[in-house]
Amino acid sequence: MVSNLPQPEPATAHPEPAIQRYATCPLCHTIDMSLSDDALAAGGGWRCTICGQRWDAPRLATVAAYAVWALERETVSRRDPAA
């Protein structure tokens, strides 16, 4: 009997390296090469060397949530000028 399930890919001799991402200031977009996204998720934080703002995972999540809210509000106001 032949299985219709997908078969796992054979292991390669040279697996693709993971891409290392670093923390980026949402205010001035400066990349902090001393703090990886993994370290940030583990509770790390940093002060931006350009604008001086202090950032950590909860503050970045708040900024991201606000950006989504602002975009949704702008989209609604473009559809309905009375909003």
KEKESE-427278 format. One record per atom (N, C-alpha, C): residue number from 1; atom name; x, y negated, z; residue in one letter. Coordinates in pm, whole numbers, plus 50000, padded with zeros to 5 digits. Each point is the difference from the previous one (the first is absolute). Example, Ala and Ser with C-alpha at 12.3 -4.5 7.8 and 13.67 -1.06 7.14 Angstrom:
i_at_u_v_w_aa
1_N_51319_50569_50780_a;
1_CA_49911_49881_50000_a;
1_C_50090_49880_50000_a;
2_N_49965_49895_49928_s;
2_CA_50082_49881_50006_s;
2_C_49923_49891_50073_s;
***
This chain:
i_at_u_v_w_aa
1_N_50084_50118_50000_m;
1_CA_49916_49882_50000_m;
1_C_50089_49876_50000_m;
2_N_49971_49905_49912_v;
2_CA_50077_49877_49987_v;
2_C_49930_49890_50079_v;
3_N_50076_49931_50081_s;
3_CA_49945_49893_50082_s;
3_C_49990_49871_49920_s;
4_N_49891_49925_50018_n;
4_CA_49982_49871_49935_n;
4_C_50054_49884_50085_n;
5_N_50055_50034_50115_l;
5_CA_50054_49897_50088_l;
5_C_50129_49944_49942_l;
6_N_50024_49869_50020_p;
6_CA_50125_49943_49950_p;
6_C_50119_50062_50072_p;
7_N_50104_50026_49926_q;
7_CA_50121_50058_50055_q;
7_C_50093_49889_50045_q;
8_N_50074_50022_50109_p;
8_CA_50092_49895_50045_p;
8_C_50112_49979_49898_p;
9_N_50045_49876_49995_e;
9_CA_50110_49966_49910_e;
9_C_50128_50064_50052_e;
10_N_50086_50045_49912_p;
10_CA_50127_50056_50047_p;
10_C_50086_49890_50060_p;
11_N_50078_50035_50101_a;
11_CA_50088_49902_50066_a;
11_C_50108_49958_49903_a;
12_N_50031_49873_49999_t;
12_CA_50106_49950_49913_t;
12_C_50130_49995_50077_t;
13_N_50108_50005_49929_a;
13_CA_50132_49996_50064_a;
13_C_50028_49861_50059_a;
14_N_49940_49896_49939_h;
14_CA_50023_49863_50045_h;
14_C_49865_49933_50025_h;
15_N_49946_50010_50121_p;
15_CA_49871_49936_50026_p;
15_C_50012_49848_49990_p;
16_N_49889_49938_49964_e;
16_CA_49997_49854_49988_e;
16_C_50023_49938_50138_e;
17_N_50088_49900_50009_p;
17_CA_50020_49934_50130_p;
17_C_49880_49914_50036_p;
18_N_49972_49992_50129_a;
18_CA_49890_49915_50047_a;
18_C_50040_49854_49980_a;
19_N_49906_49919_49959_i;
19_CA_50027_49858_49982_i;
19_C_49989_49931_50135_i;
20_N_50105_49934_50040_q;
20_CA_50001_49929_50128_q;
20_C_49941_49862_49979_q;
21_N_49899_49968_50078_r;
21_CA_49938_49868_49993_r;
21_C_50032_49925_50127_r;
22_N_50014_49870_49989_y;
22_CA_50035_49918_50115_y;
22_C_49889_49901_50031_y;
23_N_50001_49954_50123_a;
23_CA_49901_49903_50045_a;
23_C_50016_49871_49920_a;
24_N_49886_49940_49965_t;
24_CA_49999_49876_49922_t;
24_C_49910_49898_50069_t;
25_N_50048_49880_50016_c;
25_CA_49923_49892_50062_c;
25_C_49885_49961_49907_c;
26_N_49875_50009_50046_p;
26_CA_49888_49962_49914_p;
26_C_49990_49849_49977_p;
27_N_50067_49922_50082_l;
27_CA_49992_49855_49986_l;
27_C_50094_49948_49891_l;
28_N_50127_50041_50006_c;
28_CA_50097_49949_49902_c;
28_C_50058_50110_49910_c;
29_N_49957_50125_50021_h;
29_CA_50038_50115_49918_h;
29_C_50148_50038_50010_h;
30_N_50065_49963_50110_t;
30_CA_50138_50039_50023_t;
30_C_50003_50146_50042_t;
31_N_50090_50078_49940_i;
31_CA_50015_50141_50034_i;
31_C_50102_50011_50112_i;
32_N_49964_50073_50106_d;
32_CA_50091_50024_50111_d;
32_C_50062_50138_49980_d;
33_N_50124_50004_49957_m;
33_CA_50067_50127_49970_m;
33_C_50039_50077_50126_m;
34_N_49981_49942_50118_s;
34_CA_50037_50071_50123_s;
34_C_49884_50080_50059_s;
35_N_49879_49985_49944_l;
35_CA_49884_50069_50055_l;
35_C_49922_50069_49889_l;
36_N_50000_50133_50003_s;
36_CA_49927_50075_49898_s;
36_C_49851_50003_50036_s;
37_N_49918_50032_49902_d;
37_CA_49856_50014_50027_d;
37_C_49974_50110_50103_d;
38_N_50082_50106_49998_d;
38_CA_49984_50107_50098_d;
38_C_50026_49950_50141_d;
39_N_50104_49920_50018_a;
39_CA_50031_49943_50130_a;
39_C_49891_49902_50044_a;
40_N_49947_49926_49908_l;
40_CA_49891_49907_50030_l;
40_C_49877_50077_50048_l;
41_N_49967_50109_49932_a;
41_CA_49884_50082_50039_a;
41_C_50022_50065_50137_a;
42_N_50125_50021_50036_a;
42_CA_50030_50062_50129_a;
42_C_50000_49898_50114_a;
43_N_49969_49874_49970_g;
43_CA_49989_49899_50105_g;
43_C_50103_49889_49994_g;
44_N_50084_50001_49899_g;
44_CA_50102_49896_49989_g;
44_C_49941_49868_49956_g;
45_N_50077_49897_50015_g;
45_CA_49960_49867_49957_g;
45_C_50122_49920_49962_g;
46_N_49980_49883_49944_w;
46_CA_50113_49916_49962_w;
46_C_49957_49855_49991_w;
47_N_50099_49913_50002_r;
47_CA_49978_49857_49978_r;
47_C_50060_49967_49864_r;
48_N_49921_49937_49915_c;
48_CA_50045_49965_49865_c;
48_C_50114_49900_50010_c;
49_N_50106_50026_49926_t;
49_CA_50117_49912_50004_t;
49_C_49977_49869_49923_t;
50_N_49899_49996_49914_i;
50_CA_49974_49878_49922_i;
50_C_49897_49910_50068_i;
51_N_49881_50055_50030_c;
51_CA_49893_49916_50055_c;
51_C_49988_50010_50153_c;
52_N_50067_50097_50063_g;
52_CA_50000_50010_50145_g;
52_C_49879_50069_50061_g;
53_N_49907_50048_49919_q;
53_CA_49880_50067_50052_q;
53_C_50037_50137_50056_q;
54_N_49933_50037_50110_r;
54_CA_50021_50131_50063_r;
54_C_49895_50095_49945_r;
55_N_50042_50120_49952_w;
55_CA_49909_50095_49939_w;
55_C_50013_50137_50064_w;
56_N_49887_50069_50012_d;
56_CA_49997_50140_50042_d;
56_C_49880_50064_49930_d;
57_N_49982_50130_50017_a;
57_CA_49894_50072_49927_a;
57_C_49860_49944_50028_a;
58_N_49962_49973_50126_p;
58_CA_49865_49945_50023_p;
58_C_49978_49864_49934_p;
59_N_50101_49914_50003_r;
59_CA_49983_49869_49938_r;
59_C_49991_50013_49848_r;
60_N_50080_50088_49941_l;
60_CA_49993_50022_49856_l;
60_C_49864_50056_49960_l;
61_N_49943_50089_50083_a;
61_CA_49867_50056_49971_a;
61_C_49895_49891_50005_a;
62_N_50013_49906_50093_t;
62_CA_49906_49889_50010_t;
62_C_50008_49911_49876_t;
63_N_50121_49971_49954_v;
63_CA_50018_49918_49880_v;
63_C_49939_50071_49879_v;
64_N_50022_50131_49988_a;
64_CA_49945_50076_49887_a;
64_C_49847_50001_50004_a;
65_N_49942_50017_50120_a;
65_CA_49854_50000_50012_a;
65_C_49943_49863_49964_a;
66_N_50068_49894_50041_y;
66_CA_49954_49867_49965_y;
66_C_50006_49977_49848_y;
67_N_50105_50048_49936_a;
67_CA_50013_49985_49855_a;
67_C_49884_50069_49928_a;
68_N_49962_50119_50047_v;
68_CA_49886_50072_49941_v;
68_C_49872_49920_50021_v;
69_N_49979_49950_50122_w;
69_CA_49881_49922_50031_w;
69_C_49993_49875_49912_w;
70_N_50112_49929_49987_a;
70_CA_50002_49877_49921_a;
70_C_49970_50029_49853_a;
71_N_50055_50109_49948_l;
71_CA_49975_50037_49861_l;
71_C_49852_50034_49978_l;
72_N_49942_50075_50094_e;
72_CA_49858_50033_49989_e;
72_C_49913_49875_50006_e;
73_N_50033_49909_50088_r;
73_CA_49924_49875_50014_r;
73_C_50011_49916_49873_r;
74_N_50119_49994_49943_e;
74_CA_50020_49923_49877_e;
74_C_49920_50063_49885_e;
75_N_49998_50132_49993_t;
75_CA_49926_50070_49896_t;
75_C_49850_49972_50013_t;
76_N_49948_50003_50122_v;
76_CA_49858_49973_50022_v;
76_C_49968_49855_49965_v;
77_N_50084_49907_50038_s;
77_CA_49971_49859_49974_s;
77_C_50007_49968_49850_s;
78_N_50079_50075_49924_r;
78_CA_50003_49978_49855_r;
78_C_49873_50049_49934_r;
79_N_49940_50108_50058_r;
79_CA_49875_50052_49945_r;
79_C_49883_49912_50038_r;
80_N_50001_49947_50123_d;
80_CA_49887_49921_50049_d;
80_C_50055_49868_50054_d;
81_N_49993_49892_49924_p;
81_CA_50053_49871_50045_p;
81_C_49935_49949_50127_p;
82_N_49881_50048_50035_a;
82_CA_49932_49954_50121_a;
82_C_50052_50069_50124_a;
83_N_50082_50103_49986_a;
83_CA_50050_50076_50117_a;
83_C_50102_49925_50078_a;
***
